Amino acid sequence: MSPKLKVVTVGGGSSYTPELLEGFIKRYHELPITEWWLVDVEEGREKQEIIFQLCQRMVAKAGIPLKVYQTLDRREALQGADFVTTQLRVGQLKARELDERIPLSHGYLGQETNGAGGLFKGLRTIPVIFDILRDVEAICPNAWVINFTNPAGMVTEAVCRHTNFRRFIGVCNIPVGMKMFVRDVLALAKSDEIALDLFGLNHMVFLSDVQVNGVSRFAELLDGVASGKLQASSVKNIFDLPFS
């Protein structure tokens, strides 16, 4: 009998959930999950039900022995968990609208990781993450928590500074997105090896160099993007702002 491997996703009604499952399916030979629980709050019940049904169809089509469960009871879901992933938005999209519109009303950008909007979201989110960690410590203390909840940098720093919980990893897809952007802009082949010197914090990151097959092409990239001669098409919902 194969060993049990249980993953719990807090924020199961998120539109990111099917994408996460796609990753689990593609890498099932490396991470053979046997049990996956989706957890949400009462306000997210309808969304989670829709996502749950979609995930069940994805698992059936993939033909893998993964059982998917859903619940609104976080403590029930955490029983025996090996990994806990978080992808939640406290206050849902109505709160995001306020995060972005209130700073704009005062002439400042509002965004979910930076500036006033990021601070608003951090102040709402960090206490909830701490609550989740307290449950993990009480119910499945050996589980790793992998956080995809924004502001991811702020949340991770808060956990490191103000809790004793150390089985915690904060992730952001911006570095991968930057790599995709560079590949797209420079029209690189799949066989080309690319290395980025990337620094900063989500979503405020900077490139200082791009190496392609061991040769720097940063000047070409910077000149091309700044002049508008080189453009990317990989991210459909983000448009480029021209450089002055």
C-alpha positions in Angstrom: 0.0 0.0 0.0 1.4 3.4 -1.0 2.0 5.9 1.7 -0.6 8.7 2.3 0.4 12.2 1.2 -2.1 14.8 2.2 -2.2 18.5 1.0 -4.6 21.1 2.3 -5.3 24.3 0.3 -6.7 27.2 2.3 -8.5 29.4 -0.1 -9.8 26.5 -2.1 -12.4 28.6 -4.0 -9.6 30.7 -5.6 -9.3 30.7 -9.4 -5.6 29.7 -8.8 -6.8 26.3 -7.5 -7.2 24.5 -11.0 -3.7 25.8 -12.0 -2.3 24.4 -8.8 -4.0 21.0 -9.5 -2.6 21.1 -13.1 0.9 21.3 -11.5 0.1 18.4 -9.2 -1.1 16.3 -12.1 2.0 17.1 -14.3 4.3 16.2 -11.4 2.4 13.3 -9.9 5.4 11.0 -10.5 7.4 13.3 -8.2 4.7 14.2 -5.7 2.1 11.4 -5.6 -0.6 13.2 -3.5 -3.3 10.8 -2.3 -5.6 13.3 -0.6 -6.2 17.0 -1.3 -8.6 19.1 0.8 -10.0 22.5 -0.4 -10.9 24.8 2.5 -12.8 28.1 2.3 -15.0 30.4 4.3 -18.8 30.6 4.2 -18.7 33.6 1.9 -16.6 31.5 -0.6 -18.9 28.4 -0.5 -20.4 28.9 -4.0 -17.0 29.6 -5.6 -15.4 26.6 -3.9 -18.2 24.3 -5.0 -17.6 25.3 -8.6 -13.9 24.9 -8.3 -14.3 21.5 -6.5 -16.4 20.1 -9.3 -13.9 21.3 -11.9 -11.0 19.7 -10.0 -12.8 16.4 -9.7 -13.3 16.4 -13.5 -9.5 17.2 -14.0 -8.5 14.4 -11.7 -10.8 11.9 -13.5 -9.4 12.9 -16.9 -5.8 12.6 -15.6 -6.6 9.1 -14.3 -4.6 9.6 -11.1 -5.5 8.1 -7.7 -6.0 11.5 -6.0 -9.1 12.0 -3.8 -10.4 15.6 -3.6 -12.4 16.8 -0.6 -13.9 20.2 0.2 -15.0 21.7 3.6 -15.6 25.0 5.4 -14.0 23.5 8.5 -10.3 24.3 8.4 -9.5 22.3 11.6 -11.2 19.2 10.1 -9.1 19.5 6.9 -5.8 19.9 8.7 -6.0 16.5 10.4 -2.9 14.5 9.2 -1.8 17.1 6.7 1.7 17.0 5.2 1.6 20.3 3.4 -0.7 23.3 3.7 -0.9 25.9 1.0 -2.5 29.3 1.4 -4.0 31.4 -1.4 -6.6 33.5 0.3 -7.9 37.0 0.1 -9.4 38.3 3.4 -12.5 40.4 2.5 -12.5 38.9 -1.0 -12.6 41.1 -4.2 -14.6 43.9 -2.5 -11.6 44.4 -0.2 -9.2 44.5 -3.2 -11.3 47.1 -4.8 -11.0 49.3 -1.7 -7.2 48.6 -1.5 -6.8 50.0 -5.0 -9.4 52.8 -5.1 -8.7 54.4 -1.7 -5.0 55.2 -2.5 -6.0 56.4 -6.0 -8.5 58.8 -4.5 -5.5 60.5 -2.8 -3.2 60.4 -5.9 -1.3 57.2 -5.0 -1.1 53.8 -6.6 -2.9 51.1 -4.8 -1.6 47.5 -5.3 -2.0 44.3 -3.3 1.7 44.1 -2.4 3.1 47.6 -2.6 2.3 51.1 -1.2 -0.8 51.9 0.8 -2.9 49.1 -0.9 -0.3 46.5 0.0 -0.2 47.8 3.6 -4.0 47.6 3.8 -4.0 44.0 2.6 -1.1 43.1 4.9 -2.9 44.4 8.0 -6.0 42.3 7.1 -4.1 39.2 6.1 -1.3 38.7 8.6 -3.5 38.0 11.6 -5.4 35.4 9.6 -2.2 33.7 8.5 -1.2 33.7 12.2 -4.5 32.0 13.1 -3.9 29.3 10.4 -0.4 28.7 11.8 -1.8 28.3 15.3 -4.1 25.6 14.0 -1.3 23.9 12.1 0.9 23.8 15.2 -2.0 22.3 17.2 -3.2 19.8 14.6 -0.4 18.9 12.2 2.8 20.4 13.6 5.1 18.6 11.2 3.4 20.0 8.1 5.1 22.6 5.8 3.1 25.7 5.1 3.6 27.2 1.6 2.2 30.7 1.3 1.0 32.1 -2.0 -1.1 34.8 -0.3 -0.2 38.4 -1.0 1.5 40.5 0.2 3.7 37.4 0.2 6.9 39.2 1.2 5.2 41.0 4.0 3.4 37.9 5.2 6.6 35.8 5.2 8.6 38.5 7.0 5.9 38.8 9.6 5.9 35.0 10.2 9.7 35.0 10.6 9.8 38.0 12.9 6.7 37.5 15.1 6.2 33.7 15.3 8.3 30.7 16.2 6.9 28.8 13.2 9.8 27.8 10.9 8.3 25.3 8.5 7.0 28.2 6.3 7.9 29.1 2.7 6.7 32.2 1.0 6.4 32.0 -2.8 5.7 34.4 -5.7 5.4 33.6 -9.4 6.9 37.0 -10.5 10.5 35.5 -10.9 9.1 32.8 -13.2 7.0 35.4 -15.0 10.1 37.6 -15.5 12.0 34.6 -17.0 9.0 34.0 -19.3 9.0 37.7 -20.2 12.7 37.7 -21.1 12.4 34.5 -23.2 9.5 36.0 -25.1 11.1 39.4 -25.6 14.4 38.0 -26.8 12.7 35.3 -28.9 14.8 32.6 -27.3 14.7 28.9 -28.2 13.6 26.3 -25.6 17.2 25.0 -25.7 18.7 28.3 -24.7 19.9 28.4 -21.1 18.9 31.6 -19.3 20.0 33.0 -15.9 18.6 36.2 -14.3 20.1 38.4 -11.6 16.8 39.3 -10.0 16.3 41.2 -6.8 13.5 43.0 -4.9 10.2 41.9 -3.4 6.9 40.9 -4.9 5.6 42.8 -6.9 8.6 45.2 -7.0 11.4 43.4 -8.7 14.4 44.5 -10.7 16.7 42.8 -13.2 20.4 43.7 -13.1 21.6 41.2 -15.7 20.4 38.5 -18.1 22.7 35.7 -19.2 21.8 33.6 -22.2 24.0 30.6 -22.8 26.6 32.3 -20.5 26.6 35.6 -22.4 25.1 38.8 -21.1 22.3 40.3 -23.2 21.0 42.7 -20.7 22.0 45.9 -22.7 20.1 44.5 -25.7 17.0 43.7 -23.5 17.0 47.1 -21.8 17.5 49.1 -25.0 14.8 47.0 -26.8 12.2 47.3 -24.1 12.9 51.0 -23.4 12.7 51.9 -27.1 9.5 49.8 -27.7 11.3 47.7 -30.4 11.0 44.6 -28.3 7.7 43.6 -26.7 6.4 40.5 -24.9 3.0 38.8 -25.5 3.2 36.1 -22.8 1.0 37.9 -20.1 -2.3 38.7 -21.7 -3.9 40.7 -18.8 -1.0 43.1 -18.2 -0.3 45.8 -20.8 3.1 47.6 -21.2 3.5 51.2 -20.2 5.9 52.9 -22.6 9.1 54.4 -21.2 9.6 58.1 -21.4 
